[in-house]
Each structure stands twice: as C-alpha cells, then as structure tokens.
Amino acid sequence: MSTHAKRERLLLADLLEAAGPEAPTLCEGWTCRELAAHVVVRERRPDAAGGLLLGVLKERLDKVMAEYTAKPYEELIQLIRTGPPKLSVYALKQIDEAANAVEFYVHAEDVRRAQPDWSPRELDTVFSDALWSRLEKLARITGRRSPVGLVLRRPDGRTAVARKGVPVVTVTGEPGELTLFCFGRQAAARIELDGEKQAIAELTSAKLGI
C-alpha cells in the first residue's frame, strides 16, 4: 500500500516538473530549482544535511547545495521521484513516513501556492488525521518562537497547545492548513485567527517552524 510520504513525494516531483526550475516557491529566496536541490541534499547527503539544524555545518551545507543546484533540473526531479538510496535511513518505510509525509506535503504546497492560479487542495480524512497526529507531536517545537500563546484548533473542536502564554491566539483550520501555518507559511494558510489584534499581528509575522 502506498504511504502518504510516497504519494506526497511523487506529487511534489510532478509539481516541480510542471512549474519549471525558475518558478517561485513559498520558501523565501528559493526557486523550484533550489527547493528541489534542498530535497535531494536532505535525503542523499547526510554529511551536509546536518547544516539544516546545526550552524557549525552550515558552510558545508551551502557548498553541497550549490553543487546540487547546478545539476540539470531533470536530474533533480528524477532523484526525488526515485527516492533515497537503499542504505539511507529514509529508505526504511517507518522513518520515511515519519520524516517525509509532512516535509513533502509542505513543500508541495510551497510550489502550488506560489503560483497565481492555485486553488485549495482537499485532503482525504486519513491523511488529514495523519497530519494532525504529527502536528500534535511537533506543535511545541514549531511554536517555540511564537511571541504569544498559541492554540491550534480543528473545526471539530480538537485542540493542541503549541505555546503556553498570554495573550493567546487560537488558530482554527483543517490539519493541512494548520501544518502550513506552524511551518512558517502563515500568509498562505487558510485559517481563522481569534485573539487580540496586536497578538495576531505579532504571530503572523513570527518565524515559526522547526
């Protein structure tokens, strides 16, 4: 059975291919070419991917990113489609699903929502619940830089606290939209915000995410 990560991987590859290498994305300063290089480096170059989290490795990451960005765009797309090498930890189905389902969903929307003619994508219930389950676990991490208290709320009333504090802003939306919001795509997420005006302004301009 196809996993969510595998499905989102193939969708991301299709979207990158259709948009073209110079098309914009929601990742500030990145074109589709640079986003594609990021996905490949993260998955295939663990010696450099650590720079995504550790400043001491950033110079190494920048060097490898430049190398991959210079590769033919079609090659990058194919590397995304074929997935990680067999010896990669991402080749394990459980790790692939845990690490990549959200990653690929967010980046697919980075491509889709940067285009002028994009329309909301309706997610099936199973995938929505999977995103919510993951978001519940990651909420405190993605919300740690929020300048205000942050509560995530699904339309059915289920909630998750992303950051304790006052004043509090409650963000209501479907799990996919809340995921985008918490991963720093506040302006593109289809959500509703409830709270003090100043607190909302501070939250929407904050740098959320991992």
Buried (B, 14 or more C-beta within 10 A) or exposed (E): EEBBBBBBBBBBBBBBBEBEBEBBBBBEEBBBBBBBBBBBBBBBBEEBBBBEEEEEBBEBBEEBBEEBBEBEBEEBBEBBBEBBEEEBEBEEEEBBBBBBBBBBBBBBBBBBBBBEEEEEEEBEEEBBEBBBEBBBEBBBEBBEEBBBBBBBBBEEEEBBBBBEBEBBBBBBBBBBBBBBBBBBBBEBBEBEBEBEEEBBBBBBEBEBBE
